[in-house]
Amino acid sequence: MLAILDTHLLAATTRHGLRGWQRFLLEFLYFGIKNARACLFVALFFASVLLAPRAGLFGLPRYDVLLLAAIAIQVWMLWAGLETWDELKAVCLFHLVGFALEAFKVSGSIQSWSYPDFAYTKLFGVPLFSGFMYAAVGSYVIQAWRLFDLRIRHHPPYWMAVTIALLIYANFFTHHYIGDFRWYLAACALGLYARTTVVFRPLDRDRQMPLLLSFVLIGFFIWLAENISTFWGVWRYPNQLGAWSAVHVSKWSSWSLLVVMTFTIVAHLKHIKARIHVPD
C-alpha cells in the first residue's frame, strides 16, 4: 500500500490545465500528504507514546514498551524498503548523539529534565527509547528528501557546515559551564546559510524556499511534539513536576539549531550529497 502511495507521490504528472488558486490548493494538498508520509516513523512512534499506558503493558514498564515499539517500527521500515541500510546507519547515529545528550542533561549535576518512571532499559538514568526521539527527526529529513526530490543550492563548504554543527552540539553541553553561545552560533548559521535555498517538488513543478526557514519550521513542530510528550508525562522539566506547563518557547530555538546539526549529518549520505551544490 505504501509502495503504491510512494509511486504516486514520486510520479511527476504535469497538470497543464491548473492555474491560480486551483494549482495552489492541489500543490498545497500534495505538500501536506508528502510531509505526512515523511513523518511515518514520527507518527508511529508518537502514537506509541500516546497509547502506551503509564503502567506499561504485559508486565513491562512503559519506557521498555516504547523501546520495543521503536525498534519494531524501524525494523519494519527497513524490511519494507522504506529505508536503506545507509539511512538506517544515519538514524542510529542520531540515536547515539541524542542519547549522549540525554545522559548528560539528566545527570545529577545538571538535572535539566528527568524520566520519572521505572524501566529495565534505563542507562545513566535515561531510558534507551529516548534516542529514538532524535532519530525521528533524522528519519523525517531523510524521507522528505526523497519524497520532495530535494536539491540544495549554494550549500556552504562542508568543513564550515560540519564545524558549525559540532559547535552547536558542543554548546548543549558547555553552556552549563562557560555560558550559552546559542545566539552567536545562530548568527553564524544565519550568515553561513544566508544564500542557501532548498528546491523541492510538491507536485510537478519545482518550488524553493530559504533553507534557514525550513530549519525554523521543523524546529517549531518538534517544540509542539515536546509539549505533547511532557503533557503525557514521558519526561518532565523541573518546572513541570508540580503541574504541567507549556515548554518555554526558547526551546524552539534549541530545536531549530539541532535541526541544523541533523541536516548536516543527513547531507553526508552518499545519494544525497550528490544533489548538493557547493560553490567552488
Summary of the structure (lengths in Angstrom):
residues: 280
radius of gyration: 19.6
end to end distance: 43.3
largest distance: 63.2
contacts: 828
relative contact order: 0.13
helix: 63%
strand: 7%
